[in-house]
Amino acid sequence: MSTAVQPPTSQPPTTCPRRNPRSFVTPHVWDRQVALLVRDHPFDTVMADRLFGQAVAYLITAMDKWGQQLEIGCGPLVDIAVHGFILDTRHYREFCDQHFGGFLDHVPAIEFKNDGSVERTAHVIHDNGFAIDWPLWEADFAKCTPCYPGSNCH
């Protein structure tokens, strides 16, 4: 009998129950965001579901960590779902009111920065209790986030 040895992963182990992004929006809002992503982008429902889940985890983490000057920001792939949600202003505003007590502004910088902030953000979200869909984040590790330096950016 032989056992295949798996290479070590650079990702943090999941050792505790994770927060479920679906618990932060109604099923109607979840399904609507997935449908909008499928309508507006070349994604199937599986990919759209994954992206919206990571967008919610990111936004909740940005709210939870507000004021800590962490300069978190997602990469371009997850940002598609974040922007889609923001554009659905009525539902985004309700989400912000419920989980933040007010509107969470989105103020990206003009210049992109290539400083590892996308990877750091994924780790902050993981440390905030959410499972990370690593392939969605790793796709942009070498890219950048437009988070404004020194801000409470999301």
MODELLER restraints for C-alpha pairs under 7 A, 6 or more apart:
rsr = mdl.restraints
at = mdl.atoms
rsr.add(forms.Gaussian(group=physical.xy_distance, feature=features.Distance(at['CA:18:A'], at['CA:129:A']), mean=5.15, stdev=0.5))
rsr.add(forms.Gaussian(group=physical.xy_distance, feature=features.Distance(at['CA:18:A'], at['CA:130:A']), mean=5.11, stdev=0.5))
rsr.add(forms.Gaussian(group=physical.xy_distance, feature=features.Distance(at['CA:18:A'], at['CA:131:A']), mean=5.94, stdev=0.5))
rsr.add(forms.Gaussian(group=physical.xy_distance, feature=features.Distance(at['CA:19:A'], at['CA:129:A']), mean=5.41, stdev=0.5))
rsr.add(forms.Gaussian(group=physical.xy_distance, feature=features.Distance(at['CA:19:A'], at['CA:130:A']), mean=4.96, stdev=0.5))
rsr.add(forms.Gaussian(group=physical.xy_distance, feature=features.Distance(at['CA:20:A'], at['CA:130:A']), mean=6.86, stdev=0.5))
rsr.add(forms.Gaussian(group=physical.xy_distance, feature=features.Distance(at['CA:21:A'], at['CA:53:A']), mean=5.53, stdev=0.5))
rsr.add(forms.Gaussian(group=physical.xy_distance, feature=features.Distance(at['CA:21:A'], at['CA:56:A']), mean=5.73, stdev=0.5))
rsr.add(forms.Gaussian(group=physical.xy_distance, feature=features.Distance(at['CA:21:A'], at['CA:57:A']), mean=5.66, stdev=0.5))
rsr.add(forms.Gaussian(group=physical.xy_distance, feature=features.Distance(at['CA:25:A'], at['CA:95:A']), mean=6.96, stdev=0.5))
rsr.add(forms.Gaussian(group=physical.xy_distance, feature=features.Distance(at['CA:33:A'], at['CA:85:A']), mean=6.61, stdev=0.5))
rsr.add(forms.Gaussian(group=physical.xy_distance, feature=features.Distance(at['CA:34:A'], at['CA:45:A']), mean=6.42, stdev=0.5))
rsr.add(forms.Gaussian(group=physical.xy_distance, feature=features.Distance(at['CA:34:A'], at['CA:48:A']), mean=5.19, stdev=0.5))
rsr.add(forms.Gaussian(group=physical.xy_distance, feature=features.Distance(at['CA:34:A'], at['CA:49:A']), mean=5.67, stdev=0.5))
rsr.add(forms.Gaussian(group=physical.xy_distance, feature=features.Distance(at['CA:34:A'], at['CA:52:A']), mean=6.84, stdev=0.5))
rsr.add(forms.Gaussian(group=physical.xy_distance, feature=features.Distance(at['CA:37:A'], at['CA:43:A']), mean=6.88, stdev=0.5))
rsr.add(forms.Gaussian(group=physical.xy_distance, feature=features.Distance(at['CA:37:A'], at['CA:48:A']), mean=5.80, stdev=0.5))
rsr.add(forms.Gaussian(group=physical.xy_distance, feature=features.Distance(at['CA:37:A'], at['CA:81:A']), mean=6.99, stdev=0.5))
rsr.add(forms.Gaussian(group=physical.xy_distance, feature=features.Distance(at['CA:38:A'], at['CA:44:A']), mean=5.88, stdev=0.5))
rsr.add(forms.Gaussian(group=physical.xy_distance, feature=features.Distance(at['CA:38:A'], at['CA:45:A']), mean=6.33, stdev=0.5))
rsr.add(forms.Gaussian(group=physical.xy_distance, feature=features.Distance(at['CA:38:A'], at['CA:48:A']), mean=6.40, stdev=0.5))
rsr.add(forms.Gaussian(group=physical.xy_distance, feature=features.Distance(at['CA:51:A'], at['CA:78:A']), mean=5.72, stdev=0.5))
rsr.add(forms.Gaussian(group=physical.xy_distance, feature=features.Distance(at['CA:51:A'], at['CA:81:A']), mean=5.92, stdev=0.5))
rsr.add(forms.Gaussian(group=physical.xy_distance, feature=features.Distance(at['CA:52:A'], at['CA:81:A']), mean=5.40, stdev=0.5))
rsr.add(forms.Gaussian(group=physical.xy_distance, feature=features.Distance(at['CA:54:A'], at['CA:78:A']), mean=6.68, stdev=0.5))
rsr.add(forms.Gaussian(group=physical.xy_distance, feature=features.Distance(at['CA:55:A'], at['CA:78:A']), mean=6.03, stdev=0.5))
rsr.add(forms.Gaussian(group=physical.xy_distance, feature=features.Distance(at['CA:55:A'], at['CA:81:A']), mean=5.83, stdev=0.5))
rsr.add(forms.Gaussian(group=physical.xy_distance, feature=features.Distance(at['CA:55:A'], at['CA:82:A']), mean=5.22, stdev=0.5))
rsr.add(forms.Gaussian(group=physical.xy_distance, feature=features.Distance(at['CA:57:A'], at['CA:125:A']), mean=6.70, stdev=0.5))
rsr.add(forms.Gaussian(group=physical.xy_distance, feature=features.Distance(at['CA:57:A'], at['CA:130:A']), mean=6.32, stdev=0.5))
rsr.add(forms.Gaussian(group=physical.xy_distance, feature=features.Distance(at['CA:58:A'], at['CA:125:A']), mean=6.24, stdev=0.5))
rsr.add(forms.Gaussian(group=physical.xy_distance, feature=features.Distance(at['CA:61:A'], at['CA:125:A']), mean=5.86, stdev=0.5))
rsr.add(forms.Gaussian(group=physical.xy_distance, feature=features.Distance(at['CA:61:A'], at['CA:128:A']), mean=6.47, stdev=0.5))
rsr.add(forms.Gaussian(group=physical.xy_distance, feature=features.Distance(at['CA:62:A'], at['CA:154:A']), mean=5.77, stdev=0.5))
rsr.add(forms.Gaussian(group=physical.xy_distance, feature=features.Distance(at['CA:63:A'], at['CA:100:A']), mean=5.95, stdev=0.5))
rsr.add(forms.Gaussian(group=physical.xy_distance, feature=features.Distance(at['CA:66:A'], at['CA:152:A']), mean=5.97, stdev=0.5))
rsr.add(forms.Gaussian(group=physical.xy_distance, feature=features.Distance(at['CA:67:A'], at['CA:152:A']), mean=6.02, stdev=0.5))
rsr.add(forms.Gaussian(group=physical.xy_distance, feature=features.Distance(at['CA:69:A'], at['CA:150:A']), mean=6.18, stdev=0.5))
rsr.add(forms.Gaussian(group=physical.xy_distance, feature=features.Distance(at['CA:69:A'], at['CA:151:A']), mean=5.78, stdev=0.5))
rsr.add(forms.Gaussian(group=physical.xy_distance, feature=features.Distance(at['CA:69:A'], at['CA:152:A']), mean=5.16, stdev=0.5))
rsr.add(forms.Gaussian(group=physical.xy_distance, feature=features.Distance(at['CA:70:A'], at['CA:152:A']), mean=6.70, stdev=0.5))
rsr.add(forms.Gaussian(group=physical.xy_distance, feature=features.Distance(at['CA:71:A'], at['CA:147:A']), mean=6.22, stdev=0.5))
rsr.add(forms.Gaussian(group=physical.xy_distance, feature=features.Distance(at['CA:71:A'], at['CA:149:A']), mean=6.51, stdev=0.5))
rsr.add(forms.Gaussian(group=physical.xy_distance, feature=features.Distance(at['CA:71:A'], at['CA:150:A']), mean=6.50, stdev=0.5))
rsr.add(forms.Gaussian(group=physical.xy_distance, feature=features.Distance(at['CA:71:A'], at['CA:151:A']), mean=5.90, stdev=0.5))
rsr.add(forms.Gaussian(group=physical.xy_distance, feature=features.Distance(at['CA:71:A'], at['CA:152:A']), mean=5.83, stdev=0.5))
rsr.add(forms.Gaussian(group=physical.xy_distance, feature=features.Distance(at['CA:71:A'], at['CA:153:A']), mean=5.48, stdev=0.5))
rsr.add(forms.Gaussian(group=physical.xy_distance, feature=features.Distance(at['CA:72:A'], at['CA:117:A']), mean=6.39, stdev=0.5))
rsr.add(forms.Gaussian(group=physical.xy_distance, feature=features.Distance(at['CA:72:A'], at['CA:121:A']), mean=5.09, stdev=0.5))
rsr.add(forms.Gaussian(group=physical.xy_distance, feature=features.Distance(at['CA:72:A'], at['CA:147:A']), mean=6.84, stdev=0.5))
rsr.add(forms.Gaussian(group=physical.xy_distance, feature=features.Distance(at['CA:72:A'], at['CA:153:A']), mean=6.21, stdev=0.5))
rsr.add(forms.Gaussian(group=physical.xy_distance, feature=features.Distance(at['CA:72:A'], at['CA:154:A']), mean=6.04, stdev=0.5))
rsr.add(forms.Gaussian(group=physical.xy_distance, feature=features.Distance(at['CA:73:A'], at['CA:117:A']), mean=6.57, stdev=0.5))
rsr.add(forms.Gaussian(group=physical.xy_distance, feature=features.Distance(at['CA:73:A'], at['CA:118:A']), mean=5.99, stdev=0.5))
rsr.add(forms.Gaussian(group=physical.xy_distance, feature=features.Distance(at['CA:73:A'], at['CA:121:A']), mean=6.08, stdev=0.5))
rsr.add(forms.Gaussian(group=physical.xy_distance, feature=features.Distance(at['CA:73:A'], at['CA:145:A']), mean=5.43, stdev=0.5))
rsr.add(forms.Gaussian(group=physical.xy_distance, feature=features.Distance(at['CA:73:A'], at['CA:147:A']), mean=5.64, stdev=0.5))
rsr.add(forms.Gaussian(group=physical.xy_distance, feature=features.Distance(at['CA:73:A'], at['CA:153:A']), mean=6.80, stdev=0.5))
rsr.add(forms.Gaussian(group=physical.xy_distance, feature=features.Distance(at['CA:73:A'], at['CA:154:A']), mean=5.41, stdev=0.5))
rsr.add(forms.Gaussian(group=physical.xy_distance, feature=features.Distance(at['CA:74:A'], at['CA:118:A']), mean=5.29, stdev=0.5))
rsr.add(forms.Gaussian(group=physical.xy_distance, feature=features.Distance(at['CA:74:A'], at['CA:121:A']), mean=6.62, stdev=0.5))
rsr.add(forms.Gaussian(group=physical.xy_distance, feature=features.Distance(at['CA:74:A'], at['CA:145:A']), mean=5.99, stdev=0.5))
rsr.add(forms.Gaussian(group=physical.xy_distance, feature=features.Distance(at['CA:75:A'], at['CA:118:A']), mean=5.65, stdev=0.5))
rsr.add(forms.Gaussian(group=physical.xy_distance, feature=features.Distance(at['CA:75:A'], at['CA:137:A']), mean=6.93, stdev=0.5))
rsr.add(forms.Gaussian(group=physical.xy_distance, feature=features.Distance(at['CA:75:A'], at['CA:140:A']), mean=5.35, stdev=0.5))
rsr.add(forms.Gaussian(group=physical.xy_distance, feature=features.Distance(at['CA:75:A'], at['CA:143:A']), mean=6.89, stdev=0.5))
rsr.add(forms.Gaussian(group=physical.xy_distance, feature=features.Distance(at['CA:75:A'], at['CA:144:A']), mean=6.07, stdev=0.5))
rsr.add(forms.Gaussian(group=physical.xy_distance, feature=features.Distance(at['CA:75:A'], at['CA:145:A']), mean=5.49, stdev=0.5))
rsr.add(forms.Gaussian(group=physical.xy_distance, feature=features.Distance(at['CA:76:A'], at['CA:140:A']), mean=6.92, stdev=0.5))
rsr.add(forms.Gaussian(group=physical.xy_distance, feature=features.Distance(at['CA:77:A'], at['CA:136:A']), mean=6.87, stdev=0.5))
rsr.add(forms.Gaussian(group=physical.xy_distance, feature=features.Distance(at['CA:78:A'], at['CA:136:A']), mean=6.92, stdev=0.5))
rsr.add(forms.Gaussian(group=physical.xy_distance, feature=features.Distance(at['CA:85:A'], at['CA:92:A']), mean=5.96, stdev=0.5))
rsr.add(forms.Gaussian(group=physical.xy_distance, feature=features.Distance(at['CA:86:A'], at['CA:92:A']), mean=5.51, stdev=0.5))
rsr.add(forms.Gaussian(group=physical.xy_distance, feature=features.Distance(at['CA:93:A'], at['CA:103:A']), mean=5.97, stdev=0.5))
rsr.add(forms.Gaussian(group=physical.xy_distance, feature=features.Distance(at['CA:96:A'], at['CA:102:A']), mean=5.62, stdev=0.5))
rsr.add(forms.Gaussian(group=physical.xy_distance, feature=features.Distance(at['CA:96:A'], at['CA:103:A']), mean=5.18, stdev=0.5))
rsr.add(forms.Gaussian(group=physical.xy_distance, feature=features.Distance(at['CA:96:A'], at['CA:104:A']), mean=6.09, stdev=0.5))
rsr.add(forms.Gaussian(group=physical.xy_distance, feature=features.Distance(at['CA:97:A'], at['CA:103:A']), mean=6.23, stdev=0.5))
rsr.add(forms.Gaussian(group=physical.xy_distance, feature=features.Distance(at['CA:106:A'], at['CA:154:A']), mean=6.17, stdev=0.5))
rsr.add(forms.Gaussian(group=physical.xy_distance, feature=features.Distance(at['CA:107:A'], at['CA:153:A']), mean=6.85, stdev=0.5))
rsr.add(forms.Gaussian(group=physical.xy_distance, feature=features.Distance(at['CA:108:A'], at['CA:146:A']), mean=5.26, stdev=0.5))
rsr.add(forms.Gaussian(group=physical.xy_distance, feature=features.Distance(at['CA:108:A'], at['CA:147:A']), mean=5.32, stdev=0.5))
rsr.add(forms.Gaussian(group=physical.xy_distance, feature=features.Distance(at['CA:108:A'], at['CA:148:A']), mean=5.91, stdev=0.5))
rsr.add(forms.Gaussian(group=physical.xy_distance, feature=features.Distance(at['CA:109:A'], at['CA:146:A']), mean=5.07, stdev=0.5))
rsr.add(forms.Gaussian(group=physical.xy_distance, feature=features.Distance(at['CA:109:A'], at['CA:147:A']), mean=5.70, stdev=0.5))
rsr.add(forms.Gaussian(group=physical.xy_distance, feature=features.Distance(at['CA:109:A'], at['CA:148:A']), mean=4.71, stdev=0.5))
rsr.add(forms.Gaussian(group=physical.xy_distance, feature=features.Distance(at['CA:110:A'], at['CA:146:A']), mean=6.76, stdev=0.5))
rsr.add(forms.Gaussian(group=physical.xy_distance, feature=features.Distance(at['CA:111:A'], at['CA:146:A']), mean=6.27, stdev=0.5))
rsr.add(forms.Gaussian(group=physical.xy_distance, feature=features.Distance(at['CA:112:A'], at['CA:144:A']), mean=5.84, stdev=0.5))
rsr.add(forms.Gaussian(group=physical.xy_distance, feature=features.Distance(at['CA:112:A'], at['CA:145:A']), mean=5.73, stdev=0.5))
rsr.add(forms.Gaussian(group=physical.xy_distance, feature=features.Distance(at['CA:112:A'], at['CA:146:A']), mean=4.57, stdev=0.5))
rsr.add(forms.Gaussian(group=physical.xy_distance, feature=features.Distance(at['CA:113:A'], at['CA:144:A']), mean=5.17, stdev=0.5))
rsr.add(forms.Gaussian(group=physical.xy_distance, feature=features.Distance(at['CA:113:A'], at['CA:145:A']), mean=5.90, stdev=0.5))
rsr.add(forms.Gaussian(group=physical.xy_distance, feature=features.Distance(at['CA:113:A'], at['CA:146:A']), mean=6.30, stdev=0.5))
rsr.add(forms.Gaussian(group=physical.xy_distance, feature=features.Distance(at['CA:114:A'], at['CA:143:A']), mean=5.95, stdev=0.5))
rsr.add(forms.Gaussian(group=physical.xy_distance, feature=features.Distance(at['CA:114:A'], at['CA:144:A']), mean=4.57, stdev=0.5))
rsr.add(forms.Gaussian(group=physical.xy_distance, feature=features.Distance(at['CA:115:A'], at['CA:144:A']), mean=6.90, stdev=0.5))
rsr.add(forms.Gaussian(group=physical.xy_distance, feature=features.Distance(at['CA:116:A'], at['CA:141:A']), mean=6.58, stdev=0.5))
rsr.add(forms.Gaussian(group=physical.xy_distance, feature=features.Distance(at['CA:117:A'], at['CA:144:A']), mean=6.93, stdev=0.5))
rsr.add(forms.Gaussian(group=physical.xy_distance, feature=features.Distance(at['CA:117:A'], at['CA:145:A']), mean=6.61, stdev=0.5))
rsr.add(forms.Gaussian(group=physical.xy_distance, feature=features.Distance(at['CA:118:A'], at['CA:140:A']), mean=6.88, stdev=0.5))
rsr.add(forms.Gaussian(group=physical.xy_distance, feature=features.Distance(at['CA:118:A'], at['CA:141:A']), mean=5.67, stdev=0.5))
rsr.add(forms.Gaussian(group=physical.xy_distance, feature=features.Distance(at['CA:118:A'], at['CA:144:A']), mean=6.36, stdev=0.5))
rsr.add(forms.Gaussian(group=physical.xy_distance, feature=features.Distance(at['CA:118:A'], at['CA:145:A']), mean=6.26, stdev=0.5))
rsr.add(forms.Gaussian(group=physical.xy_distance, feature=features.Distance(at['CA:119:A'], at['CA:141:A']), mean=5.40, stdev=0.5))
rsr.add(forms.Gaussian(group=physical.xy_distance, feature=features.Distance(at['CA:122:A'], at['CA:132:A']), mean=6.83, stdev=0.5))
rsr.add(forms.Gaussian(group=physical.xy_distance, feature=features.Distance(at['CA:122:A'], at['CA:137:A']), mean=6.80, stdev=0.5))
rsr.add(forms.Gaussian(group=physical.xy_distance, feature=features.Distance(at['CA:126:A'], at['CA:132:A']), mean=6.07, stdev=0.5))
rsr.add(forms.Gaussian(group=physical.xy_distance, feature=features.Distance(at['CA:147:A'], at['CA:153:A']), mean=5.42, stdev=0.5))
rsr.add(forms.Gaussian(group=physical.xy_distance, feature=features.Distance(at['CA:147:A'], at['CA:154:A']), mean=6.81, stdev=0.5))
